[in-house]
Amino acid sequence: MNCYVLTLFPDMITGGLNTSITGRAIEEGLIRLDAVNIRDYTLNKHGKTDDYPYGGGAGMVMQAQPVYDAYRSVRSRIDYDPRVIYLTPQGRVFNQTMARELALEKGIVFLCGHYEGVDERVLDEIVTDHVSIGDFVLTGGELPAMCMIDAISRMIPGVLHNNESAEDDSLSDGLLEFPQYSRPEVWNGRQVPKILLSGDHAKVDAWRREQSLIRTALRRPDLLEHAVISPREREFIRKYLADSGEV
């Protein structure tokens, strides 16, 4: 996976991703990260990449030329047309399904906007996907880009060193993950559920599945509409909520 991030703050990208699991994946060559500084491609002698918006209004707009030339610098080094993702609150909301889909790409370009946005003409020229990480506004696209790269990288074989880790993640099948416990067996008067100490893997798996169903129903019921669950499990959820007084 080749990740190219067009940004005004390359140190923010490399500093955030060259650590932990993504840092190890980069070191091992499973992910290639290239933070491309848009300022390196401006024709302005002072390094400016923005100007006042036509039509007036507050703030500044990132100009088309430096963004386009930064993209062309990437495209000239590769032999294919990459997906180009513009991080914007106006985009489709990123989720685990999209992460799994994007992990199949050979390379992705992430465009990080700032100020009041990016000149629409260059977006029309190069962007293939408008993507949001949620219904809120951030200072720029760097944090969303890092979130997406982190999530996508977990889907790439070898990155986690344990395929089951990705398979059991929250949202891998549309449900939230079951609760996890570690030693000691009793902490602060709280006991680890006995079933997890039983050694009966079938019963443990069944308990974890039930906990995922319950947790999703209580915390993110909106996910149940598209989750991969059986009619029997839907009935289990209905009965649990009714018995617990949640409905």
C-alpha positions in Angstrom: 0.0 0.0 0.0 1.4 3.4 -1.1 0.0 6.4 0.8 0.7 9.8 -0.6 -0.5 12.7 1.6 -0.7 16.2 0.0 -0.4 18.5 3.0 0.9 21.9 4.2 2.2 20.1 7.4 4.2 17.0 6.4 5.8 16.7 9.8 2.4 16.3 11.4 1.7 13.3 9.1 5.1 11.6 9.5 5.2 12.3 13.3 1.8 10.8 13.8 2.2 7.7 11.6 5.8 6.7 12.2 4.9 5.2 15.5 3.2 2.1 16.9 1.7 -0.4 14.4 1.8 1.9 11.4 5.4 2.9 12.2 6.4 -0.8 12.2 4.5 -1.5 9.0 6.3 1.4 7.3 9.6 0.1 8.6 8.9 -3.4 7.3 7.8 -2.1 3.9 4.2 -3.1 4.2 3.1 0.5 3.8 4.9 3.3 2.0 4.2 6.8 3.4 5.1 9.9 1.4 4.0 13.2 2.9 4.2 15.7 0.0 4.6 19.3 1.0 2.2 21.4 -1.1 4.3 24.5 -0.4 7.2 23.0 -2.4 5.1 23.4 -5.5 3.8 27.0 -5.2 5.0 29.6 -7.7 4.7 32.3 -5.0 8.2 33.5 -3.9 6.9 33.8 -0.3 5.6 30.2 -0.2 1.9 31.2 -0.2 -0.6 28.5 -1.2 -3.8 30.5 -0.5 -5.6 33.6 -1.6 -8.8 35.5 -1.0 -12.0 33.8 -2.3 -13.8 35.2 -5.3 -17.1 36.7 -4.3 -15.9 37.8 -1.0 -16.3 36.2 2.4 -14.2 35.3 5.4 -11.0 33.3 5.3 -8.7 32.1 2.5 -8.9 29.4 -0.1 -6.1 27.0 -1.1 -5.1 27.7 -4.7 -5.4 25.2 -7.5 -1.9 25.4 -9.0 0.2 24.2 -6.0 -2.3 21.4 -5.2 -2.4 20.3 -8.8 1.4 20.3 -9.2 1.9 18.5 -5.9 -0.5 15.8 -7.2 1.3 15.7 -10.6 4.6 15.1 -8.8 3.1 11.9 -7.4 1.4 10.8 -10.6 4.7 11.2 -12.5 6.4 8.6 -10.3 3.8 5.9 -10.6 2.3 3.9 -13.6 -1.4 4.1 -12.6 -4.1 6.6 -11.8 -4.5 6.4 -8.0 -7.6 7.0 -5.9 -7.5 10.6 -4.7 -9.3 11.3 -1.5 -10.2 14.8 -0.4 -10.9 15.0 3.3 -14.0 17.1 3.8 -17.1 17.3 6.0 -19.1 17.2 2.8 -17.9 13.7 1.9 -19.2 10.2 2.4 -18.6 9.1 6.0 -15.6 6.8 6.4 -16.3 3.4 8.0 -14.9 -0.1 8.3 -16.3 -1.3 5.0 -14.6 1.6 3.2 -11.3 0.8 5.1 -11.5 -2.8 3.8 -12.2 -1.6 0.3 -9.4 0.9 0.2 -6.9 -1.6 1.5 -7.2 -3.3 -1.8 -5.8 -0.3 -3.7 -2.2 -0.2 -4.9 -1.9 3.4 -3.9 -4.0 6.3 -2.5 -3.5 10.0 -2.5 -5.0 11.9 0.4 -5.5 15.7 -0.1 -5.6 17.7 3.1 -7.4 20.9 2.8 -7.1 24.0 5.1 -8.7 27.4 5.6 -12.0 27.7 3.9 -11.2 24.8 1.6 -9.6 24.2 -1.8 -10.3 25.8 -5.2 -13.1 23.7 -6.6 -11.5 23.5 -10.0 -8.6 21.4 -8.9 -11.0 19.2 -6.9 -12.9 18.6 -10.1 -9.7 17.8 -11.9 -8.0 15.2 -9.6 -10.3 14.1 -6.8 -12.1 10.7 -7.1 -13.6 10.5 -3.6 -14.8 13.0 -1.0 -14.6 11.5 2.4 -15.5 12.6 6.0 -14.6 11.1 9.3 -17.7 12.6 11.0 -20.1 15.5 11.2 -17.7 18.0 12.8 -15.2 20.5 11.5 -11.4 20.3 12.1 -8.6 22.7 11.3 -7.4 20.7 8.4 -7.4 17.3 6.7 -4.3 15.9 8.4 -6.0 14.2 11.3 -8.7 12.6 9.2 -6.0 11.3 6.8 -4.0 9.8 9.6 -7.2 8.2 11.0 -8.0 6.7 7.6 -4.4 5.4 7.0 -4.3 3.8 10.4 -7.7 2.0 9.9 -6.8 1.0 6.3 -3.4 -0.4 7.3 -5.0 -2.8 9.7 -6.6 -4.5 6.8 -3.3 -5.1 5.0 -1.9 -8.7 5.5 1.1 -8.8 7.8 0.5 -5.4 9.4 -1.0 -6.7 12.7 1.1 -9.9 12.9 -2.1 -11.7 13.8 -4.9 -12.0 11.4 -7.5 -12.6 14.1 -6.9 -9.2 15.6 -8.4 -7.5 12.5 -11.2 -10.1 12.2 -12.3 -9.5 15.8 -12.1 -5.7 15.8 -15.2 -3.7 16.4 -17.3 -3.2 13.3 -15.5 -6.1 11.4 -19.0 -7.7 11.0 -21.0 -4.6 11.7 -21.1 -5.1 15.5 -19.2 -3.5 18.3 -16.5 -5.7 19.9 -17.2 -7.7 23.0 -15.7 -6.6 26.4 -12.1 -7.7 27.0 -10.4 -8.6 30.3 -6.8 -9.4 31.5 -5.1 -10.3 34.7 -5.6 -10.1 37.7 -8.7 -12.2 37.9 -10.2 -9.8 40.5 -9.5 -6.1 40.4 -11.0 -3.5 42.7 -13.6 -6.0 43.8 -14.6 -6.7 40.2 -14.4 -10.3 38.9 -13.6 -11.5 35.4 -16.7 -13.2 34.0 -16.5 -16.9 35.0 -17.2 -18.1 31.4 -13.8 -16.7 30.3 -12.0 -18.9 32.9 -13.9 -22.0 31.9 -11.6 -23.2 29.1 -14.6 -24.0 27.0 -13.9 -22.2 23.7 -17.3 -22.8 22.2 -19.0 -21.3 25.2 -16.6 -18.4 25.3 -17.2 -17.6 21.6 -21.0 -17.8 22.2 -20.7 -15.5 25.2 -18.6 -13.0 23.2 -21.1 -13.0 20.4 -23.9 -12.3 22.7 -22.0 -9.5 24.4 -21.3 -7.9 21.0 -25.0 -8.0 20.1 -26.0 -6.5 23.5 -23.3 -3.8 23.4 -24.3 -2.8 19.9 -28.0 -2.7 20.7 -27.3 -0.5 23.7 -24.6 1.8 22.4 -25.0 1.9 18.6 -28.4 0.5 17.7 -28.1 2.3 14.3 -25.5 -0.3 13.3 -28.0 -3.2 13.7 -29.8 -2.4 10.5 -26.9 -3.4 8.3 -25.1 -5.8 10.7 -24.5 -9.4 9.7 -26.8 -11.2 12.2 -29.3 -14.0 12.0 -33.1 -13.8 12.7 -32.4 -15.8 16.0 -29.9 -13.2 17.1 -32.3 -10.3 16.3 -34.9 -12.1 18.5 -32.2 -12.4 21.2 -31.6 -8.7 21.1 -35.4 -7.9 21.2 -35.9 -10.1 24.2 -32.8 -8.8 26.0 -33.9 -5.2 25.6 -37.5 -6.0 26.6 -36.4 -7.9 29.7 -33.9 -5.2 30.7 -36.4 -2.4 30.3 -34.4 -0.7 27.6 -37.4 -0.6 25.3 
